[in-house]
Amino acid sequence: MSSLYLDESLDLGALAPGAEVRLTGDEARHAVTVARIRTGERIAIGDGRGVIVRGSVVATEPRELVLVADEVAVEERPSPAITLVQALAKGDRDEMAVQASTELGVDAVVPWAAARSVSRWEGPKAEKGRRRWATIVREAVKQSIRAWQPEVTEVTTTAGLPARLAGTRVLVLEPTARMALTELEPDGRDLALVVGPEGGIAPDELDRLVAAGAETVRLGASVLRTSTAGPAAIAVLSVRLGRW
């Protein structure tokens, strides 16, 4: 079984093995008409809030699919949580970072309008961009069969980051930092990884973040693109936190 379908409106946590689950709407249409799921096949349906139901398909219609559950898995929300603060970047580099980070286990995503960000989300474009990232996150959750769907917040400026990340241990990826991320000792607090745009984080921004309590960390000797730095750091943290 390699298919996960999401329906955030379902109350899957109340189900038990043997129960029927009805998947409707666009998710069912995709399963039946695009993926060509047929009766007898085994799939998974999740609610994005920690529950995944696995079972066999017993009926299909163009916009409805019925599954009989044989397993109901409930996962607690990961703790400490990992938030990716991803700077807006040109092209699709920021989107690549969001997709890979979701597959690797990030728990929340904060779009960041950094000083050196070429891409700008202003006016109606801000909500359009957030929805675009939310769609990327949703598809990545399905691909990686994750129980929890990360939230994508509204775009944030550098001035707004300290308030947005209050109570979180903030780690700024900086190639010149003295401490390597592999040396990090978790202290139980939720973590936020701050990744700059193509031109890096501006010196005054870095100073402001550090003054607000952020720590600078480096990944290694090489300098990674904004599309790969976040996912690489999340992989390291997954080991440090015992997720992997």
C-alpha positions as CSV (number, residue, x, y, z in Angstrom):
1,M,0.0,0.0,0.0
2,S,1.4,3.4,-1.0
3,S,-1.6,5.7,-1.2
4,L,-2.8,8.1,1.4
5,Y,-5.8,10.3,0.9
6,L,-6.7,13.2,3.2
7,D,-10.0,14.4,4.4
8,E,-9.7,16.9,7.2
9,S,-13.5,16.9,7.9
10,L,-13.6,13.2,8.9
11,D,-13.6,12.2,12.6
12,L,-11.3,9.2,12.1
13,G,-10.2,9.1,15.7
14,A,-13.7,7.7,16.7
15,L,-13.4,4.7,14.4
16,A,-12.5,1.1,15.2
17,P,-11.4,-1.8,13.0
18,G,-14.4,-3.0,11.0
19,A,-15.9,0.4,10.5
20,E,-16.7,1.9,7.1
21,V,-15.0,5.1,6.0
22,R,-16.5,7.2,3.1
23,L,-14.1,9.3,1.2
24,T,-15.9,11.9,-1.0
25,G,-15.2,14.9,-3.2
26,D,-12.0,15.6,-5.0
27,E,-10.0,13.1,-3.0
28,A,-12.4,10.3,-4.0
29,R,-12.5,11.5,-7.6
30,H,-8.7,11.4,-7.8
31,A,-8.6,7.9,-6.2
32,V,-11.2,6.4,-8.5
33,T,-10.7,8.2,-11.8
34,V,-7.1,9.2,-11.8
35,A,-5.3,6.7,-9.6
36,R,-7.9,4.1,-10.7
37,I,-8.3,2.5,-7.2
38,R,-10.6,-0.5,-7.4
39,T,-12.4,-2.7,-5.0
40,G,-10.2,-5.0,-3.1
41,E,-7.2,-2.6,-3.1
42,R,-5.8,-1.5,0.3
43,I,-5.3,2.2,0.9
44,A,-5.0,4.7,3.8
45,I,-7.2,7.6,4.7
46,G,-5.9,10.3,7.1
47,D,-7.4,13.4,8.7
48,G,-4.2,15.3,9.0
49,R,-4.6,15.5,12.8
50,G,-2.8,12.3,13.8
51,V,-5.1,9.5,12.6
52,I,-4.5,7.2,9.7
53,V,-7.0,4.4,8.8
54,R,-5.9,1.6,6.6
55,G,-8.1,-1.0,5.0
56,S,-9.6,-2.4,1.8
57,V,-11.8,-0.6,-0.7
58,V,-15.3,-2.2,-0.9
59,A,-17.1,0.2,-3.2
60,T,-16.3,3.0,-5.6
61,E,-18.3,5.7,-7.4
62,P,-16.9,8.6,-9.5
63,R,-16.8,10.9,-6.4
64,E,-17.1,8.4,-3.5
65,L,-15.0,5.6,-2.2
66,V,-15.8,3.3,0.7
67,L,-13.1,1.6,2.8
68,V,-13.5,-1.0,5.6
69,A,-10.9,-0.3,8.2
70,D,-8.7,-3.1,9.4
71,E,-6.2,-0.7,11.3
72,V,-6.7,2.6,13.0
73,A,-3.4,4.2,13.9
74,V,-3.3,7.3,16.2
75,E,-0.1,9.2,16.5
76,E,0.7,11.9,19.1
77,R,1.9,15.2,17.7
78,P,5.7,15.1,17.5
79,S,7.4,16.9,20.4
80,P,9.6,18.9,20.4
81,A,8.1,20.3,17.3
82,I,10.2,21.6,14.3
83,T,9.2,24.7,12.5
84,L,10.8,25.8,9.2
85,V,11.1,29.5,8.7
86,Q,11.7,29.6,5.0
87,A,12.7,32.8,3.2
88,L,10.9,33.6,0.1
89,A,13.1,32.8,-2.9
90,K,13.0,33.2,-6.7
91,G,11.8,30.5,-9.0
92,D,10.5,27.4,-7.2
93,R,13.4,27.1,-4.7
94,D,11.4,28.0,-1.7
95,E,8.7,25.5,-2.8
96,M,11.2,22.8,-3.2
97,A,12.4,23.4,0.4
98,V,8.8,23.3,1.7
99,Q,8.0,20.1,-0.1
100,A,11.2,18.2,1.0
101,S,10.9,19.5,4.5
102,T,7.4,18.2,4.8
103,E,8.4,14.8,3.6
104,L,11.2,14.8,6.1
105,G,8.9,15.6,9.1
106,V,8.7,19.4,9.6
107,D,5.7,20.3,11.9
108,A,5.0,23.9,10.7
109,V,6.1,26.3,8.0
110,V,6.5,30.1,8.3
111,P,7.0,32.0,5.0
112,W,9.6,34.7,5.7
113,A,9.9,38.0,3.7
114,A,13.6,38.5,4.3
115,A,15.4,41.6,3.3
116,R,17.2,39.9,0.4
117,S,14.2,37.9,-0.8
118,V,13.8,38.5,-4.5
119,S,10.2,37.2,-4.4
120,R,7.7,39.4,-2.7
121,W,4.2,38.4,-1.3
122,E,2.3,41.7,-1.1
123,G,-1.4,42.4,-1.1
124,P,-3.6,39.6,-2.5
125,K,-0.4,37.8,-3.5
126,A,0.4,37.0,0.2
127,E,-2.6,34.8,0.7
128,K,-2.3,33.3,-2.7
129,G,1.3,32.3,-1.9
130,R,0.4,30.9,1.5
131,R,-2.3,28.8,-0.1
132,R,0.2,27.6,-2.7
133,W,2.6,26.4,0.0
134,A,-0.3,24.8,1.9
135,T,-1.2,22.8,-1.2
136,I,2.5,21.7,-1.6
137,V,2.5,20.7,2.1
138,R,-0.7,18.7,1.7
139,E,0.5,16.8,-1.3
140,A,3.9,16.0,0.4
141,V,2.0,14.7,3.5
142,K,0.1,12.3,1.2
143,Q,3.2,11.2,-0.6
144,S,5.1,10.5,2.6
145,I,2.0,9.0,4.4
146,R,2.3,11.3,7.4
147,A,-0.3,11.4,10.2
148,W,0.0,15.1,10.9
149,Q,-0.4,17.9,8.3
150,P,1.9,20.9,9.0
151,E,0.3,24.4,9.2
152,V,1.5,27.1,6.9
153,T,1.2,30.5,8.5
154,E,0.9,33.9,7.0
155,V,4.0,35.5,5.6
156,T,6.1,37.2,8.3
157,T,8.7,40.0,8.2
158,T,12.0,39.9,10.2
159,A,10.5,42.3,12.7
160,G,7.6,39.9,13.3
161,L,9.6,36.8,13.7
162,P,10.4,37.1,17.5
163,A,6.7,37.3,18.3
164,R,5.7,34.6,15.9
165,L,8.4,32.2,17.4
166,A,7.9,33.2,21.1
167,G,8.8,30.3,23.4
168,T,10.6,28.5,20.6
169,R,14.4,27.8,20.5
170,V,15.3,29.6,17.3
171,L,18.2,28.2,15.2
172,V,19.5,30.4,12.4
173,L,21.4,28.6,9.7
174,E,24.6,30.6,9.1
175,P,27.7,29.1,7.3
176,T,30.1,31.0,9.5
177,A,28.6,30.0,12.8
178,R,30.9,28.4,15.4
179,M,28.5,25.7,16.5
180,A,27.6,22.8,14.2
181,L,24.0,21.7,14.1
182,T,25.3,18.2,14.9
183,E,26.5,19.5,18.2
184,L,23.1,20.8,19.3
185,E,21.9,19.5,22.7
186,P,18.1,19.5,22.7
187,D,16.6,21.0,25.8
188,G,12.9,20.1,25.4
189,R,11.8,23.3,23.7
190,D,10.2,23.4,20.3
191,L,12.7,24.3,17.6
192,A,12.5,26.7,14.7
193,L,15.0,26.6,11.8
194,V,15.5,30.0,10.0
195,V,16.7,29.6,6.4
196,G,17.8,32.7,4.4
197,P,17.2,33.5,0.7
198,E,19.6,33.1,-2.2
199,G,21.8,36.0,-1.1
200,G,21.9,34.9,2.5
201,I,20.6,36.6,5.6
202,A,21.5,40.3,5.7
203,P,23.9,41.3,8.6
204,D,21.5,43.6,10.3
205,E,18.8,40.9,10.2
206,L,21.1,38.4,11.7
207,D,22.0,40.8,14.5
208,R,18.3,41.4,15.2
209,L,17.6,37.7,15.4
210,V,20.5,37.0,17.7
211,A,19.6,40.0,19.9
212,A,16.1,38.5,20.2
213,G,17.6,35.2,21.5
214,A,18.3,33.2,18.3
215,E,21.3,30.9,18.0
216,T,23.4,30.6,14.9
217,V,24.4,27.1,13.7
218,R,26.1,25.7,10.6
219,L,25.6,22.5,8.7
220,G,29.0,21.8,7.4
221,A,31.9,23.2,5.3
222,S,29.8,23.6,2.2
223,V,27.2,26.3,1.6
224,L,23.8,24.9,0.6
225,R,21.2,26.5,-1.5
226,T,18.1,27.8,0.1
227,S,16.2,24.9,-1.4
228,T,18.3,22.3,0.3
229,A,19.5,23.9,3.6
230,G,16.2,23.5,5.5
231,P,15.6,19.8,4.5
232,A,19.3,19.0,5.4
233,A,18.9,20.6,8.8
234,I,15.6,18.8,9.5
235,A,17.3,15.5,8.7
236,V,20.1,16.3,11.2
237,L,17.5,17.4,13.9
238,S,15.5,14.2,13.3
239,V,18.5,12.2,14.4
240,R,19.3,14.5,17.3
241,L,15.7,14.4,18.6
242,G,15.5,10.6,18.2
243,R,12.8,10.7,15.5
244,W,15.0,8.6,13.2
